[in-house]
């Protein structure tokens, strides 16, 4: 217990220095150690003091490296057999305080919903987040919300590992660039959702193996997180933005915002005291 309190005290010192203008602490990539994910509390935004809007709790960064785990080469991966505009429901034991374990709805058009959203479907026409058309406004991750087809080639796969679940859109065709004809070259990308027991501060990562052609790095796609009333915040990396992510093996990571580390650390310390 003393070691746990000492770790949280050290985190609070780092947060105080960040608030004073120093560089924010660097979050380690998965598998390289570091502290467990900071507790985000049970009450979400209600945990903040009265007066003024709370700072954003979550944001995307592209500075943390990731490891693309190619499910197309894995004998343990499961093909969801998704058709055009389809979705499939799976259950997982992997989860963290933002993305709980349990029911997931995986949509062919490049998104994943959590729990029991108003709808399990994600339409072909992408929109900015928040969107009531995206899983009926429920909580969702959108590594590449676009009009993704099911013809010619490609699969949507998933596999659960000890510290994460990986969902991969493998060589999926776009049914057409915006206002253009169908494009048959495939795109490959994946989501990794990390378990709370993993030694990392990361919540999830979007990893892009090949979206330069025909996707042009996100020219007709939404790359975002929709909170769906969970008590955190919506955050969008890009909407219909060419080369929003580009090159081979680009990674986007959803992490606690540096401005939110102080209240997150205080909430985590309070939880430790209650458990003691």
Backbone bond lengths (Angstrom), bond angles and torsions (degrees), N, CA, C in turn:
res aa  C-N    CA-C-N  psi(-1)  N-CA   C-N-CA  omega(-1)  CA-C   N-CA-C  phi
1 X - - - 1.453 - - 1.521 110.83 -
2 X 1.372 116.75 -41.04 1.456 119.32 178.41 1.520 111.84 -62.59
3 X 1.330 115.81 -39.51 1.471 119.46 178.48 1.521 110.88 -63.16
4 X 1.349 116.67 -40.81 1.476 119.85 179.87 1.516 110.88 -64.20
5 X 1.359 116.18 -43.75 1.467 119.03 179.17 1.522 111.33 -65.04
6 X 1.329 116.37 -37.23 1.460 119.78 178.36 1.521 111.00 -64.52
7 X 1.338 116.72 -38.87 1.474 120.16 178.62 1.514 111.02 -63.73
8 X 1.324 116.31 -43.55 1.471 118.65 179.13 1.528 111.45 -68.46
9 X 1.335 117.50 -34.86 1.456 119.93 176.58 1.517 110.68 -62.40
10 X 1.328 116.54 -40.48 1.471 120.14 177.49 1.508 111.07 -63.65
11 X 1.330 117.16 -39.10 1.470 120.56 178.59 1.519 110.90 -64.26
12 X 1.359 116.94 -38.59 1.456 120.35 179.46 1.520 110.33 -64.42
13 X 1.355 117.77 -38.37 1.459 120.84 176.77 1.514 110.38 -60.98
14 X 1.341 117.07 -44.17 1.465 120.81 178.05 1.513 111.08 -60.61
15 X 1.343 117.06 -42.72 1.461 120.42 -179.90 1.514 111.51 -64.38
16 X 1.362 116.91 -37.64 1.460 120.66 178.55 1.512 110.30 -64.28
17 X 1.341 116.43 -41.89 1.468 119.32 177.23 1.519 111.37 -63.73
18 X 1.354 116.90 -39.12 1.471 119.96 178.52 1.514 110.16 -62.45
19 X 1.338 117.46 -41.46 1.459 120.82 179.51 1.515 111.37 -65.11
20 X 1.353 117.43 -27.25 1.455 121.27 -179.39 1.509 112.58 -82.47
21 X 1.310 118.13 -3.90 1.453 120.44 173.84 1.499 115.25 114.67
22 X 1.317 118.96 0.79 1.455 120.51 177.87 1.509 109.93 -79.84
23 X 1.328 116.35 172.83 1.453 119.86 -179.05 1.518 110.25 -65.89
24 X 1.343 118.96 141.54 1.465 120.97 178.09 1.511 110.71 -67.89
25 X 1.336 117.24 152.98 1.470 119.67 179.01 1.515 111.14 -61.93
26 X 1.335 115.92 144.18 1.456 121.52 179.82 1.517 108.55 -86.64
27 X 1.330 117.60 130.36 1.448 122.32 179.68 1.524 109.73 -86.69
28 X 1.331 118.84 130.75 1.464 120.81 -176.33 1.513 111.76 -75.38
29 X 1.345 117.07 147.49 1.462 119.30 173.41 1.514 110.69 -69.69
30 X 1.326 117.24 160.92 1.460 119.91 -178.35 1.513 111.53 -60.03
31 X 1.335 113.75 144.43 1.445 119.24 176.28 1.509 114.83 85.16
32 X 1.376 117.97 -3.36 1.450 120.58 -178.24 1.521 111.88 -110.75
33 X 1.320 116.77 20.23 1.455 120.34 176.39 1.502 112.11 85.05
34 X 1.342 116.61 -160.58 1.447 121.98 -177.21 1.506 110.29 102.03
35 X 1.312 115.45 176.65 1.450 120.77 -176.73 1.513 110.70 -79.45
36 X 1.341 118.15 159.25 1.457 119.95 176.18 1.513 110.57 -67.40
37 X 1.346 118.13 163.49 1.457 120.86 -177.24 1.519 110.78 -56.46
38 X 1.367 118.09 137.20 1.452 119.56 177.84 1.508 110.69 -62.67
39 X 1.340 116.29 140.15 1.456 119.90 179.52 1.509 110.04 -68.16
40 X 1.324 116.88 132.14 1.456 121.06 179.76 1.515 112.02 -95.76
41 X 1.312 117.47 5.57 1.458 119.75 174.46 1.511 112.38 76.80
42 X 1.307 115.78 164.45 1.456 119.61 -177.95 1.503 113.57 -91.43
43 X 1.359 117.44 -19.48 1.448 119.48 -172.95 1.498 114.73 -99.92
44 X 1.346 117.88 -2.17 1.454 120.81 179.52 1.522 110.85 59.42
45 X 1.321 116.75 -129.83 1.450 121.09 -175.16 1.518 112.59 -65.52
46 X 1.314 119.00 -24.38 1.458 121.17 179.74 1.514 112.34 -67.09
47 X 1.356 118.14 -13.31 1.446 120.49 179.76 1.523 112.48 -78.12
48 X 1.334 119.14 -9.76 1.437 121.48 -178.01 1.522 110.62 -84.93
49 X 1.342 117.82 152.08 1.464 119.92 178.39 1.516 111.39 -60.80
50 X 1.346 115.27 154.80 1.457 120.83 178.40 1.525 109.62 -69.01
51 X 1.308 116.73 141.85 1.456 121.42 176.95 1.511 111.48 109.91
52 X 1.326 117.37 107.59 1.443 121.26 178.43 1.513 111.97 83.19
53 X 1.332 115.17 156.80 1.458 120.73 179.93 1.522 109.79 -76.45
54 X 1.331 118.13 142.95 1.466 120.54 177.21 1.522 110.73 -69.33
55 X 1.321 117.71 155.17 1.464 119.43 177.05 1.516 110.38 -69.01
56 X 1.328 117.54 155.58 1.465 119.33 174.46 1.521 110.48 -57.73
57 X 1.320 116.04 136.12 1.459 119.80 -178.62 1.514 112.70 -89.62
58 X 1.346 117.31 -28.61 1.452 121.42 -172.54 1.517 110.23 -129.36
59 X 1.324 115.88 145.66 1.453 120.60 176.00 1.518 110.81 -157.14
60 X 1.336 116.24 158.95 1.461 122.08 178.04 1.527 110.54 -92.04
61 X 1.320 115.67 142.94 1.457 122.73 170.46 1.519 108.20 -132.95
62 X 1.339 116.46 155.82 1.467 120.36 178.06 1.525 111.26 -118.85
63 X 1.327 115.86 26.54 1.464 120.96 -174.58 1.523 113.53 -109.74
64 X 1.331 118.08 -0.65 1.460 121.08 -178.93 1.524 108.73 -105.14
65 X 1.315 118.57 121.99 1.469 119.64 -178.31 1.521 111.75 -67.33
66 X 1.312 114.98 152.85 1.458 121.41 177.16 1.519 110.40 -130.76
67 X 1.307 115.37 170.03 1.472 121.84 179.11 1.521 108.58 -117.57
68 X 1.322 117.31 109.39 1.462 121.70 177.87 1.525 108.45 -73.30
69 X 1.327 115.54 117.39 1.466 121.50 179.60 1.525 106.87 -101.52
70 X 1.303 117.08 103.46 1.461 121.63 -170.98 1.527 110.71 -76.08
71 X 1.331 115.69 102.61 1.459 120.11 -178.75 1.523 112.43 -70.57
72 X 1.327 116.73 -19.38 1.467 119.05 177.72 1.523 110.95 -64.18
73 X 1.327 116.92 -20.38 1.460 121.91 -179.60 1.532 112.22 -103.33
74 X 1.335 116.80 6.29 1.463 120.58 -174.76 1.522 111.29 -104.79
75 X 1.321 116.32 129.40 1.461 121.19 178.13 1.525 111.75 -72.48
76 X 1.350 117.54 -17.44 1.452 120.53 -178.26 1.511 115.07 -90.92
77 X 1.324 117.91 -1.03 1.456 121.18 -177.89 1.523 111.30 -77.78
78 X 1.337 116.22 147.67 1.461 122.67 178.79 1.524 109.60 -109.64
79 X 1.327 116.82 130.12 1.463 123.09 176.56 1.526 108.38 -84.64
80 X 1.344 116.90 123.38 1.464 121.29 -179.07 1.531 113.17 -80.32
81 X 1.320 117.75 -6.98 1.468 122.61 175.07 1.529 111.75 53.51
82 X 1.327 116.23 46.57 1.465 121.14 -177.03 1.522 111.48 -81.52
83 X 1.329 115.25 136.12 1.447 121.62 171.46 1.516 110.94 -94.28
84 X 1.322 116.02 -177.71 1.454 121.61 -178.65 1.534 109.52 -61.26
85 X 1.349 116.16 127.72 1.471 123.99 179.24 1.528 113.56 65.11
86 X 1.324 117.81 14.10 1.459 122.12 179.47 1.527 111.39 -82.27
87 X 1.338 114.55 168.27 1.453 121.78 167.10 1.520 108.14 -143.67
88 X 1.332 115.61 159.87 1.464 121.26 178.43 1.520 108.76 -136.24
89 X 1.325 116.54 143.33 1.457 122.24 -179.42 1.525 109.17 -98.85
90 X 1.345 116.00 131.28 1.451 122.16 174.90 1.530 108.03 -129.55
91 X 1.322 116.60 165.58 1.457 121.97 176.51 1.519 109.27 -124.62
92 X 1.326 115.96 141.21 1.454 120.36 -176.57 1.526 110.83 -137.01
93 X 1.328 114.85 149.58 1.464 120.91 174.28 1.521 111.84 -90.59
94 X 1.342 116.41 -2.39 1.461 121.68 -179.05 1.526 109.16 -88.91
95 X 1.317 116.24 137.22 1.454 119.86 177.03 1.511 111.63 -176.18
96 X 1.338 115.76 167.05 1.462 122.12 175.63 1.529 108.27 -142.08
97 X 1.319 117.64 -170.14 1.457 119.71 -170.01 1.526 113.37 -75.60
98 X 1.311 118.28 -13.43 1.470 121.29 173.68 1.520 110.27 -98.45
99 X 1.321 116.52 -39.54 1.457 122.31 -176.98 1.530 108.77 -118.09
100 X 1.323 117.24 93.09 1.466 120.31 -172.87 1.525 112.28 -70.68
101 X 1.335 114.30 152.62 1.456 119.91 173.55 1.518 109.55 -66.02
102 X 1.342 115.59 158.66 1.451 120.37 178.74 1.513 112.25 127.14
103 X 1.309 116.31 -132.43 1.463 122.89 -171.28 1.529 111.43 -81.81
104 X 1.340 115.91 132.17 1.453 123.64 174.03 1.528 108.82 -127.81
105 X 1.336 116.34 141.17 1.465 121.61 171.90 1.523 107.60 -112.29
106 X 1.317 117.02 116.94 1.463 122.98 -177.94 1.524 108.48 -100.82
107 X 1.324 116.77 121.71 1.467 122.20 -176.22 1.520 110.79 -104.02
108 X 1.318 115.54 138.80 1.458 120.44 179.04 1.524 112.11 -58.99
109 X 1.337 117.00 -31.47 1.465 120.72 -175.87 1.524 113.77 -81.92
110 X 1.331 117.31 20.40 1.458 120.09 166.48 1.506 116.39 94.55
111 X 1.342 118.45 38.36 1.458 120.47 178.11 1.515 111.90 -151.10
112 X 1.338 115.66 163.55 1.461 123.14 177.78 1.522 108.40 -135.05
113 X 1.345 116.73 129.28 1.467 122.36 176.95 1.512 109.70 -105.67
114 X 1.343 115.70 154.74 1.462 121.64 -175.03 1.528 110.20 -117.69
115 X 1.333 115.40 144.77 1.456 120.65 178.04 1.520 111.21 69.95
116 X 1.325 115.61 -138.79 1.473 121.48 179.89 1.517 109.10 -117.88
117 X 1.330 118.08 81.87 1.460 121.20 -179.79 1.523 110.60 -70.51
118 X 1.336 117.47 166.25 1.467 119.58 176.56 1.522 113.18 -55.80
119 X 1.331 117.12 -29.65 1.462 121.50 178.21 1.516 108.95 -145.48
120 X 1.340 116.02 143.97 1.460 120.97 174.75 1.525 111.95 -89.30
121 X 1.328 117.84 -0.01 1.458 121.48 -171.61 1.527 111.73 -99.54
122 X 1.322 115.19 148.88 1.452 123.69 175.96 1.526 107.09 -128.04
123 X 1.336 118.04 115.68 1.468 120.00 -174.76 1.522 112.27 -71.07
124 X 1.332 115.39 167.36 1.456 121.28 -178.53 1.525 112.13 -71.16
125 X 1.332 117.54 -32.32 1.463 121.59 -177.49 1.525 109.52 -83.84
126 X 1.326 116.52 110.39 1.462 120.40 -178.32 1.523 111.46 -75.66
127 X 1.334 115.60 155.67 1.458 122.52 -179.97 1.524 108.87 -138.50
128 X 1.324 114.94 170.28 1.458 119.42 172.42 1.530 109.49 -73.02
129 X 1.320 114.83 155.45 1.461 122.06 179.13 1.528 108.80 -98.63
130 X 1.354 117.60 136.91 1.466 128.79 5.92 1.522 112.62 -78.93
131 X 1.319 115.35 151.78 1.459 121.84 -178.79 1.517 110.01 -140.24
132 X 1.325 116.27 126.02 1.464 120.09 176.31 1.517 111.51 -70.88
133 X 1.323 118.17 -15.89 1.462 120.72 177.29 1.524 112.51 -83.63
134 X 1.317 117.55 -12.67 1.465 121.72 179.10 1.521 108.91 -91.46
135 X 1.325 116.12 101.94 1.469 122.14 -177.85 1.535 111.32 54.30
136 X 1.326 116.86 34.17 1.459 121.27 179.30 1.513 113.63 64.88
137 X 1.322 117.29 21.73 1.457 121.47 -178.08 1.516 113.82 89.90
138 X 1.341 118.28 3.84 1.457 121.84 -178.10 1.521 113.06 -76.00
139 X 1.332 115.27 174.32 1.455 120.93 -179.64 1.521 110.17 -65.43
140 X 1.338 115.94 130.74 1.452 118.73 -178.37 1.513 113.51 -157.90
141 X 1.306 114.84 154.02 1.461 123.67 172.48 1.517 108.62 -109.27
142 X 1.330 115.99 138.47 1.466 121.48 -176.04 1.529 109.40 -131.07
143 X 1.331 116.66 84.35 1.463 118.40 177.78 1.522 112.34 -67.99
144 X 1.360 116.66 -29.04 1.464 119.81 179.87 1.524 108.60 -164.95
145 X 1.346 116.27 76.32 1.463 120.86 178.37 1.520 108.66 -78.35
146 X 1.313 115.41 112.04 1.463 121.68 -177.01 1.529 107.57 -157.39
147 X 1.313 116.52 177.70 1.458 122.15 177.47 1.517 108.47 -82.74
148 X 1.324 115.04 85.72 1.466 121.54 -176.13 1.525 109.20 -96.31
149 X 1.311 115.90 131.79 1.460 120.31 -175.38 1.518 113.23 -94.15
150 X 1.321 114.63 -172.06 1.466 121.31 179.04 1.518 111.33 -134.95
151 X 1.324 117.05 12.43 1.461 120.54 -176.13 1.521 110.91 -95.53
152 X 1.312 114.88 165.09 1.471 125.01 173.83 1.521 112.50 70.37
153 X 1.328 117.44 -58.65 1.466 119.41 -173.66 1.517 109.44 -160.83
154 X 1.310 114.04 176.70 1.455 120.76 169.80 1.515 114.65 95.86
155 X 1.344 115.03 157.83 1.458 123.05 179.69 1.519 108.89 -145.58
156 X 1.344 115.37 163.51 1.466 121.54 168.10 1.521 106.46 -116.00
157 X 1.332 116.48 120.57 1.453 123.51 -170.79 1.528 110.57 -121.37
158 X 1.330 115.87 156.94 1.464 118.97 169.67 1.518 109.46 -145.50
159 X 1.336 114.64 155.06 1.463 121.41 175.33 1.523 108.25 -154.53
160 X 1.325 115.19 138.62 1.460 121.72 179.30 1.524 109.83 -101.44
161 X 1.339 115.25 130.14 1.453 121.93 177.40 1.529 108.58 -112.96
162 X 1.324 116.42 -179.62 1.462 119.84 -176.35 1.518 112.07 -63.66
163 X 1.334 117.57 -36.83 1.468 120.28 -173.52 1.519 114.30 -115.58
164 X 1.351 118.02 2.46 1.465 120.40 -177.38 1.526 110.19 -165.65
165 X 1.330 114.59 161.22 1.456 121.07 168.01 1.522 107.01 -115.23
166 X 1.321 116.10 137.94 1.466 122.41 -178.82 1.529 108.71 -116.52
167 X 1.329 116.04 130.35 1.468 122.64 175.63 1.521 106.78 -122.27
168 X 1.329 117.24 124.86 1.466 121.63 -171.13 1.518 111.61 -126.71
169 X 1.331 115.58 130.33 1.462 122.87 169.16 1.528 105.75 -95.34
170 X 1.311 115.41 108.16 1.459 121.82 -169.74 1.525 111.10 -104.21
171 X 1.342 115.96 112.59 1.462 122.59 173.90 1.532 111.38 52.64
172 X 1.342 116.47 42.61 1.462 121.68 -179.63 1.527 110.25 -83.18
173 X 1.339 117.71 137.39 1.462 119.62 179.23 1.527 111.40 -81.38
174 X 1.327 116.69 146.45 1.456 120.93 167.59 1.514 108.39 -83.30
175 X 1.325 117.25 135.68 1.457 120.27 -179.50 1.520 112.32 -73.48
176 X 1.315 116.87 -3.61 1.460 120.76 175.39 1.505 110.36 156.05
177 X 1.327 115.93 135.29 1.452 118.92 171.56 1.522 107.82 -65.29
178 X 1.326 117.28 162.43 1.459 120.21 -175.49 1.522 110.69 -54.93
179 X 1.342 115.26 123.29 1.465 123.34 179.03 1.531 111.92 59.43
180 X 1.336 116.64 28.85 1.454 119.32 179.79 1.506 111.59 -130.62
181 X 1.327 117.43 177.74 1.466 121.65 179.45 1.517 111.39 -74.44
182 X 1.333 118.42 166.84 1.471 120.52 176.06 1.517 112.21 -55.96
183 X 1.326 114.83 143.98 1.462 121.25 178.64 1.516 107.39 -117.58
184 X 1.313 116.66 124.59 1.460 120.20 -169.39 1.521 113.42 -95.25
185 X 1.326 117.86 -12.34 1.456 119.27 175.66 1.528 108.63 -68.81
186 X 1.329 117.66 142.21 1.455 120.75 -172.33 1.523 114.10 -93.49
187 X 1.358 115.66 159.87 1.456 122.25 174.18 1.529 108.42 -118.27
188 X 1.334 115.86 148.78 1.464 121.91 -178.73 1.521 109.27 -132.93
189 X 1.336 116.34 126.24 1.465 121.78 178.27 1.523 107.94 -157.20
190 X 1.331 116.53 168.45 1.460 119.91 -178.91 1.520 111.24 -152.16
191 X 1.339 114.81 160.68 1.458 123.92 168.74 1.523 107.83 -109.46
192 X 1.315 116.06 139.37 1.459 122.16 167.50 1.523 107.99 -119.80
193 X 1.329 116.80 121.95 1.461 122.92 177.17 1.521 106.91 -106.96
194 X 1.335 116.66 123.98 1.459 121.22 -172.77 1.523 111.03 -93.71
195 X 1.325 115.10 143.32 1.453 120.77 178.32 1.521 110.33 -77.36
196 X 1.334 116.73 149.49 1.466 121.15 -179.81 1.516 112.04 -62.01
197 X 1.327 117.58 -22.03 1.463 120.76 179.89 1.525 112.48 -81.25
198 X 1.319 117.88 -11.07 1.463 120.82 -179.67 1.526 110.19 -69.91
199 X 1.321 116.91 145.62 1.465 121.66 -178.92 1.521 109.88 -82.25
200 X 1.316 116.93 68.16 1.454 121.89 -178.76 1.512 109.56 -155.98
201 X 1.334 116.00 151.66 1.461 121.51 175.06 1.529 111.44 -88.38
202 X 1.318 117.24 -3.41 1.452 120.40 -178.78 1.522 111.03 -73.49
203 X 1.324 115.82 146.02 1.458 122.42 174.77 1.515 110.21 -97.68
204 X 1.323 115.69 -53.24 1.469 121.87 177.42 1.523 108.16 -148.24
205 X 1.320 115.62 163.88 1.457 121.73 169.07 1.524 109.65 -135.46
206 X 1.336 115.68 142.43 1.460 123.20 166.59 1.526 106.30 -99.69
207 X 1.331 117.20 125.56 1.457 121.29 179.88 1.520 109.21 -121.58
208 X 1.330 115.80 128.36 1.463 122.55 -174.42 1.519 109.37 -113.16
209 X 1.318 114.99 114.09 1.458 119.94 -179.33 1.522 111.21 -87.46
210 X 1.343 116.63 -39.05 1.463 119.81 -178.31 1.523 109.28 -161.48
211 X 1.331 116.09 97.40 1.472 119.68 174.14 1.533 111.38 -129.47
212 X 1.343 117.81 6.04 1.458 120.10 -179.35 1.520 111.45 -62.48
213 X 1.323 116.66 -42.57 1.459 121.71 177.82 1.523 107.51 -133.07
214 X 1.335 117.03 122.56 1.460 127.91 9.04 1.527 114.79 -94.29
215 X 1.315 118.47 0.94 1.461 120.01 -171.60 1.504 115.48 -70.49
216 X 1.360 117.04 -18.62 1.460 121.88 -178.38 1.526 110.89 52.71
217 X 1.332 115.36 39.27 1.451 120.70 173.45 1.512 115.54 70.08
218 X 1.337 118.19 18.28 1.464 120.69 178.54 1.513 114.78 113.45
219 X 1.330 117.53 20.28 1.463 122.08 -174.55 1.523 113.20 -59.36
220 X 1.331 118.09 -29.75 1.463 120.61 -178.82 1.524 111.44 -126.82
221 X 1.338 116.72 29.39 1.463 120.63 -171.81 1.528 111.97 -128.58
222 X 1.334 114.68 160.29 1.463 123.65 171.21 1.519 108.48 -108.75
223 X 1.331 116.81 128.57 1.459 123.34 177.20 1.527 106.56 -119.23
224 X 1.351 117.08 108.51 1.461 117.84 -167.00 1.521 112.60 -165.37
225 X 1.340 113.56 173.48 1.463 123.47 169.27 1.519 108.39 -126.20
226 X 1.331 116.52 130.64 1.464 122.70 176.08 1.528 108.45 -110.70
227 X 1.324 115.89 124.74 1.462 120.17 -172.60 1.523 112.65 -76.08
228 X 1.311 118.15 -35.59 1.460 121.11 176.04 1.512 114.37 62.69
229 X 1.347 117.00 31.77 1.453 119.69 177.24 1.504 115.62 84.39
230 X 1.336 117.83 12.41 1.471 120.51 179.92 1.531 112.66 -70.55
231 X 1.348 117.22 -20.03 1.456 120.35 179.39 1.511 114.03 106.61
232 X 1.332 117.36 7.60 1.453 120.62 176.66 1.533 107.99 -106.38
233 X 1.310 119.30 -121.45 1.458 120.39 179.96 1.521 110.53 -152.88
234 X 1.348 115.80 150.46 1.453 121.05 169.36 1.527 108.03 -72.53
235 X 1.320 115.84 147.32 1.462 119.15 173.26 1.526 108.53 -150.74
236 X 1.328 115.57 136.61 1.471 121.59 -174.14 1.518 109.38 -126.71
237 X 1.336 115.06 126.19 1.458 119.58 177.13 1.523 110.72 -80.87
238 X 1.328 116.63 -40.82 1.466 118.80 -176.10 1.522 110.40 -160.92
239 X 1.342 114.89 153.10 1.465 122.92 173.45 1.521 108.22 -139.84
240 X 1.337 116.02 113.75 1.463 122.25 179.30 1.538 111.47 50.95
241 X 1.323 115.28 48.71 1.464 121.49 -175.41 1.522 109.85 -116.17
242 X 1.335 118.20 113.20 1.470 119.26 177.63 1.528 111.05 -59.46
243 X 1.315 115.63 136.49 1.461 124.36 178.07 1.529 112.94 55.41
244 X 1.332 115.31 34.96 1.471 119.42 172.03 1.518 110.06 -61.16
245 X 1.306 115.58 -36.03 1.463 122.69 166.23 1.522 105.62 -132.64
246 X 1.299 116.70 137.63 1.454 117.79 -175.66 1.512 112.00 -146.89
247 X 1.323 114.65 164.20 1.451 120.11 -179.69 1.513 111.76 81.28
248 X 1.287 115.41 174.93 1.464 121.45 -179.32 1.522 110.31 -81.63
249 X 1.340 115.99 140.16 1.457 123.48 173.56 1.526 112.52 58.76
250 X 1.327 117.56 43.23 1.456 121.56 171.75 1.530 108.90 -76.90
251 X 1.353 116.51 145.50 1.461 121.20 -176.85 1.522 110.09 -130.19
252 X 1.342 116.89 131.62 1.458 123.01 167.97 1.521 108.22 -110.83
253 X 1.333 116.82 135.51 1.465 121.92 -178.67 1.523 109.45 -120.92
254 X 1.328 116.54 135.06 1.465 121.95 174.67 1.522 107.48 -97.95
255 X 1.335 115.59 117.82 1.465 121.32 -174.50 1.523 108.79 -136.34
256 X 1.344 117.62 164.32 1.464 119.76 170.93 1.520 110.55 -60.61
257 X 1.339 117.02 136.13 1.455 121.09 176.81 1.525 110.07 -64.22
258 X 1.364 118.86 142.48 1.467 120.18 176.79 1.525 113.20 -54.32
259 X 1.340 118.13 -36.06 1.464 121.16 -179.25 1.512 112.12 -68.87
260 X 1.335 117.04 -15.35 1.465 120.75 -178.81 1.521 112.35 -99.29
261 X 1.336 118.73 -2.14 1.453 119.80 -174.02 1.527 112.54 -65.99
262 X 1.346 117.92 -35.81 1.462 119.41 -179.73 1.526 111.64 -62.77
263 X 1.370 120.05 -54.13 1.466 117.52 178.13 1.517 113.22 -63.73
264 X 1.349 117.29 -32.67 1.468 119.15 178.52 1.527 110.54 -65.52
265 X 1.340 116.98 -40.90 1.459 120.16 178.84 1.515 111.02 -65.23
266 X 1.324 117.53 -40.32 1.452 120.45 179.51 1.523 111.29 -64.66
267 X 1.342 116.07 -40.05 1.465 119.30 177.72 1.523 110.86 -64.41
268 X 1.347 116.59 -40.10 1.451 119.96 179.22 1.521 111.69 -65.27
269 X 1.351 117.50 -39.43 1.452 121.18 178.01 1.519 110.51 -64.63
270 X 1.332 117.19 -39.76 1.463 120.74 178.13 1.525 110.72 -62.86
271 X 1.340 116.56 -39.23 1.457 119.55 178.61 1.523 111.28 -64.49
272 X 1.352 116.70 -40.49 1.451 119.96 178.48 1.522 111.14 -61.51
273 X 1.339 116.59 -41.13 1.455 120.04 -179.76 1.526 111.05 -65.04
274 X 1.365 116.48 -39.80 1.461 119.36 179.30 1.525 110.75 -65.06
275 X 1.348 116.20 -39.45 1.463 119.86 -179.60 1.524 111.87 -68.27
276 X 1.354 115.67 -30.58 1.444 119.16 178.66 1.531 110.73 -69.12
